[in-house]
Amino acid sequence: MELLKINTAGSVDDGKSTLIGRFLYDNNALTIEQEELVRKKTKEKGLEDLDFSVITDGLIAEREQGITIDVAHIYFSSAVRKFIIADSPGHIEYTRNMVTGASNSDLSIILIDARKGLLEQTHRHYFISRLLRLQSVVFCINKMDLVDYSEDVYLKIASDIDKMIRQLEPLEQEIAIIPISSLKGDNVVHFSKQMDWYKGETLSTVLHGFNKKEEDTRPFRMDVQQVYHVQNENFVDYRAYAGRISSGSVKVGETLTILPSGKASEVVEVRKFTNTLDEAHTGDSIQVRLKDDIDISRGMLFVKETQEHLFAKELKARLVWLDEKAANTSAKYHIQTGSRTGVCKIQEIEYLIQPENPLEHVASHELKLNDIALVQLKLANPMYLDAFATNKANGAFILIDAQTNNTVAVGFVQ
């Protein structure tokens, strides 16, 4: 079964955790123990409708406040598909958690309270979904039961969403806008009898019908994670290079170049576990054997063709600042992508980006927690990165504080 990785986001009390619980319940994906927990907590709170939020709001602090603080990951399967759902927090001060939750997702679900419409966090969450170039964004206008399932309310919010999207540069991204009630179950898995004016798909139909785009057409990139040198009865002088293909594909007989040395050699074997393959694709963890003995170690990168931009020592990137300590433009930071590491400094902060108004550029000399900015980075050595827009798998990186070892930022190469 194909895996779909989903991120949920929204402002506080928009009902993300309830939606996830309802989605699991109506798909018969809850365990007996979880169903008993839902009924128990519902009874304790004296509620009429089942309180599904307890499924994901696992931290004690969250349950006491009724909000989601950390990113909770839920793993489950329906009859035809596997899902991983990242339930991100709604408070604006936890934007960094939303970036974490969405960074490995294929699709984002953004919840909007039908009574409130679009809020600052809505703009911020959608901007992050664009920043991460997620293939699909589903806007769920939740709590329709509290506005009498009004079509006018739905159309007004849908119009506002359309305006928000149109003000930004065009992006190949699938958009769906669904009126739902996660508490009552309307249009989550089953069609709503209360909203017969809505002729679109349910959330479940959208998620089950999602088709992931192929990555094999992008340039071949594979970080070397480990070098195997084996001597035994079955393998005589066996040397292979293990890693995960982040983009593209490789075949036996093709020539690969290793960076930074620039040396090239023919692929004589591709192995996955105990099987030998003629060809391997994006996402495969493999071992590659080469015709020639080349000095290769962890942290190097296999490519098929060298391109000038890979050797850049100055990068323009969008940074999301994740640390409570502000950025220091005079300090050196470790930069990491895949198994590659290096040293860099923030040479210039060109401007801050306001997600609620991305066209407005705000001048600033500092980066604080949750800030998003366009910056210039100076690298000590090339990191062999692609533009994020053309190759997501090799266009993102993290910055690490050299003193505290904290991950302070995530960046996307322009």
N, C-alpha and C positions, 0 to 999 in steps of 0.2 A: 504493500500500500504506500502511496505517495505521502510524504510528510509536508505539512503546511505549518509554518511558524508565524504566529499572530501576535501583534502587540495591541493592547487596549490602553486607551488614554482618554482623559477628560478632566474637567474641573472637579473639585471636591464635591462629593454627594451627587454626582451625576449618575451613579448606579452601575459602575463598571463591575464591581465584585458581584453584585446581584445578577447582572447580565450573564457573566461567566457561569455562575451557579445555575441559572435558569437554562442556559445552553446545554450544560452537562446533564441536568435533570431530565429535560425533554428529549435528550438523545440516549437516555437510559445508561449514562456513563458514570453515575455515582455508585459507590459501594453501599452496602446495607448500613455500615457504620456511619458513613457520611449522611445518608438519609435520616438516620436516627438522630445525628447531631443537629441537623437542620430543624427537625421537629421539636427537639428539646429546647434549642435556643429560641425558636419561634414562640413556644409556650411560655418560656421564662420572660420574654419581652411583652407578652400579651398581645401579639399581633394576629391579625386575621389571615394575612397571606404569608406563605412560607418565606423565611428569611434566609435566602441563598448566599448572602454575603459572607457567612461564617466559613464557607468552603475555602475562600482565598484569603480572607483577612486573618491570617494565622498568628501574627505577632500580638502579644498581650496588649501592648500600647495601642495597637490598631483597634483591637476589639473594644477597648475602653473608650476610645475616641470615636469609633465607628468610621475610621478612615484607613486607607492603605498607604503605608510609609515606604516599605521596601518593595522590590520587584518580586512578586510571587510567580513561580512557574508551575503551570498545570499541564500534565501529560495525560492524554487519553486518546482513544480510538473510537470511531464510529464503524459501521459495517464496511465502509469503503475508503476511509481515509484516516491517517494519523494526524494528531494536532499537538502542537506545543503552544500554549497561550501564556504570554507574559503580561501580568496585570500590573501596570505601572501606577505610581501615585499621582494624585490630582493637584496637590498644592504646588504653587509656582516655585517655592523654594526647593522642590524636589525634581526640578526639570532634568537635572543630571541623571536621575534614576530613570526618567522616561527615555533619555538617549541610550542608556544602558539596555533597557528592555527592548527598544526598537532596533538596535544596531544589527542584530542577526535575524530580523524578521522579514518575511516576504510581503506581509499585508498589515495594515494598521486599521484598527477600529477606533474611531474618535466619537465619544459620546457627547451629546448636547442635551441639556435639560430643556424640554419643550417650553417651560415657563420662562426661562431666562434668555434663550437664544444664544448667539455667539458671544463668547467672553474672551478676555485676553488670552487665557490658556488655550482656547480653541485655536486661535491664530498661531500661538506658539507651538502647539502640538502638530498642526498641519504643516507649519514651516519646517519642523524637524523631520516630518515624514518626507517632505520634498528634499530636504538637505541630505537625508539618507537614501534618497531615490528609491523608496519602496515602490514595488510594482503596482500596488493597488491600495486605495484608501476608501474605507467604508464609513460614512457618517451615519451614526444611529441617533435619530432624534428620539430621545427616551422620555419616559413618563407622559406619554400621550394620554394615558388614562386620567391625568390630572388637568388636562385641558379639553376634556370631553371629546377626545379623539378628533379634534378639529382639523379639517383639511386646510382651512385658511392659515392656521398656525404652521402647519407643515410647509405649505407653499411659501410663506414669508421667510421661514428659516432656510429653506432650500434655495430661495433667491439670494439670500445673504451669503450662503456658502458659494454660490456661483460667482458672486461679485468678488469674494475673497480670492477665489482661484484665478479669475480673469485678470486681476490686477498684477499678477506675477507672470514672469516669462513662461511661454508654453513648455510643457513637460509631458513626455509620453507616460501617462499614469492613468490607470483605470479608476474611475470615481463612481461610487454608488451612494445614494441617500435614501435611508429606510426609516419610516416611522415605526417605533416599537414601544412596547411596555415590557421591560424586563421583569417587573413584579408580577404582572398578569400573564405574561407569555405571548403577547400579541406580536406577530411577525418575527419572532425569534427563530423558532423551528416550525411552528404551525401558522398558517395564514389567520389574520385577524378577522373575526366576524364584525367587529366594531368599526373597522376601517375598510369597508367594501369599496370605497372610492380609490384605494391604493391598488394599482394594477402591476406593481413591480414584483421583485423576488423577495423571499424572506432572507434573513441573515444566514440561516443554515444553507439555503440554496446557493447563495453567493459564495460561501466558504467552500462548499463541496464542489462547486463548478470552477474554482480557481485553477488556472493552468500556468505553471511556472515557466518563464521564458528560458530558452536554452542559453547556456554560457559558453558552449564550445566554440562559438564563432569569434570569441575574443582572443587576444594574443596569449600564447602559452606562458604561464608563470608557475613555477614550483619552487618553494623554499626548501633548501636542504635542512632537514631536521636531525638526521643521524646518518653516520657512515658505518656500514657493516663490512667487517673484514673477517671472513669465516674460513677456518681450516678444519675439515673433518672428512669422514668417509664419503659423504654425499656431496660435499662442496670443497673442491680443491682450489685454493687461492681465490676464494669468492670475495669480490669487492662490489658493493652496491650502495646506492645513495637513496635514502628513504625520505619521503615527504608527502604532502598532500597537494594535489593539483588545485590551485586556486582559480585558474581560468584556462580555457583552451583544452587541447587534447594532444596526445603524443602517440606515435606509432613506432614499432620496431623498424629500424632502417633510416629513421629521420636523424638529422644532425642537431644536437643541442649545444648551446654556448653557455658556459658558466661565468657568472659575474661575481667578483670584479676582475678576474684574471683575463677574461675574454677568450679563453681557449675553447676549442670546439672538438666534439667527437661524436661518432655514430652510436645510436642506441642499439645494443645487441640483444637486450632482454628487458621486458617489463614484467614485474612479478607483483601479484597481489595475494598476500598470505602464502599459501602453498601453490597457487595457480599461476601459470605463465600466460600472459595476454599478448595479443597482437596490437591492441590499442587500449589506451586508458583515457578517461574523460574527467571533466571538472568535478571536483569533490572526491575523486578516488584517492585513497592513501596507498601508495605504491612504492616499490623499489625499482630503481633504474640501474642497469649495468651498461657501461660504455666500452667501446672498442679499445680505447687508449687509457693508460694510467695517467690521471691528472690529479694534481694536488687539490682536493676538494674537502671542505669541512663545513660544519654546521654554521648557518648564517649566510651562506652563499645562495645564489638564485639561478635556476635554470631558465633560459629563454631560447626561442628558436632564432629570433632575429634581434640584433641590437639596434636600438633607436636612440637618437640624440637626447631626447627628453629624459631618458633613464639616468643619464649621467649628470643631471642638474645638481648644483650645489647651493642654489637659491630656489626656494619654493614659495609660491603664493598659495595660501590655504585658508579655508574657513575653520576656525577653532571654536569648540564649545568648551568653556572653562569649567572644570569639575571640582576644583579645590577651594576650600574656604580661605586659603591664603592667596592673595592677589598675585598675578603674574609679575615676574621681575624681568624686565627687558635687558638687564645687564648680566643676568645669571645664565649659566649653561644648563640645558636639560638633555636628558637621554631621550632619543626618539626611537620608537620600535614599531615594526610592522612584520608580521609573521615571525620568523626566527632571526630577522635582521635587526641589528641595533646600531646606533650611532650617537653622535653628540651634535646638538644644535643650540642656537639662541634665537629668541624672538627679536628680529632686527627692527621691525616696525609694526605698529598697530595702525592699519590704514583707517579703519572706522568700525564702530559697533553696528550690528544689524538688529533692528527692533522687529521681532517676529510678528507683532501685531500691526506693524507698518513697515514691511521689508524694503520698500522703496526709499525710506528715509534713512540716510546714513549719518550717524552721530559720531563726531570726532571725540577721541579719547586717548589718553596716554596710559591707561591701565585696564586690566582685565580682572573682573571679579567673578565670584561664584555665579554660575548660570548665564554669564555673558556669552554672546555669540559674536565673533568678529572676523573680519578679513585681515590677515596678517602676512608679513613677509618673514620667512625663516631662512637663516644662514646655516648650512650644514658643514660639518667638518669634512665629511666624505659623502659621496653620492649614496642614496638609499634605493635607487632603481625603482622609483614609483611612477605610476601612470596617473593621468587625470582621473578623478573619481567618476566623472561623467561618462568616461569611455570604458573604464574597467574598475568597478566597485571593489573587486577582490584585491586589487593591488593599488588602490588609490586612497586608502585610509591608514591612519597611524595614531599612536598615542604618544603623549609626552609624559615623562616621569621625572619627578624632582630628584636630583642627584643626592641631596642630603637626606630627605625623609623617605625616599623610595615610594612616595605616593604617586598614583596616576593622577596627573593634574589637568589633562586636557585630551580631547579626541579631535583629530583634524582630518580634513578632506581636501585633497589636492585640487586646485583649480586648473 
